[in-house]
Amino acid sequence: MNTPNEYLNDEERNETWALAGLLTGRYGRLALTRAAGEAAAAERTGDKERSAIWYSVITHLRQTMGEVQTNGAV
């Protein structure tokens, strides 16, 4: 199975990182839920590029949240 990042170029990967940071700052713990909603909306409209970006954001958020939970921070 391909990962979302395989479909992104370097600029899109940077956008992914930035989006994840912005979502976290704005929505906190709900950032992942917001990103999932955006990914679903992109899928419904058939926008594969936008969908790949949002799924990459989700992957980044999950990794980041996992690191935070592993380190004991909330």
C-alpha positions in Angstrom: 0.0 0.0 0.0 1.3 3.5 -0.9 1.6 6.1 1.8 0.2 9.6 1.3 3.7 11.1 1.1 4.6 9.1 -2.0 2.2 11.2 -3.9 3.6 14.6 -2.7 6.4 16.7 -4.0 8.8 18.6 -1.6 6.6 21.7 -1.7 3.5 19.7 -0.8 5.3 17.9 2.0 6.3 21.3 3.4 2.7 22.4 3.1 1.6 19.3 5.0 4.0 20.0 7.9 2.8 23.6 8.0 -0.9 22.6 7.9 -0.4 20.1 10.7 1.2 22.9 12.8 -1.6 25.4 12.1 -4.3 22.8 12.8 -2.7 21.9 16.1 -2.4 25.5 17.1 -6.0 26.3 16.2 -7.8 23.1 17.1 -5.6 21.4 19.7 -6.7 17.9 20.3 -9.4 18.2 17.6 -6.8 18.8 14.9 -6.9 15.2 13.8 -10.7 15.3 13.5 -10.6 18.5 11.4 -8.0 17.0 9.1 -10.1 13.8 8.7 -13.1 16.0 7.7 -11.0 17.8 5.1 -9.7 14.5 3.7 -13.2 13.1 3.5 -14.5 16.2 1.7 -11.6 16.0 -0.8 -12.4 12.3 -1.5 -16.1 13.1 -2.0 -15.2 15.7 -4.7 -12.6 13.3 -6.3 -9.7 15.7 -5.6 -6.8 13.2 -5.3 -4.1 15.7 -4.8 -6.0 17.5 -2.0 -6.9 14.2 -0.5 -3.3 13.1 -0.5 -2.2 16.3 1.2 -4.8 15.9 4.0 -4.0 12.2 4.5 -0.4 13.2 4.9 -1.4 15.8 7.4 -3.3 13.1 9.3 -0.2 10.8 9.2 1.9 13.7 10.6 -0.6 14.5 13.3 -0.8 10.9 14.4 3.0 10.6 14.6 3.3 13.8 16.5 0.4 12.9 18.9 2.0 9.5 19.4 5.3 11.0 20.3 3.6 13.4 22.8 1.7 10.5 24.4 4.8 8.3 24.5 6.8 11.1 26.3 4.0 11.5 28.9 3.1 15.0 27.9 -0.5 16.0 27.3 
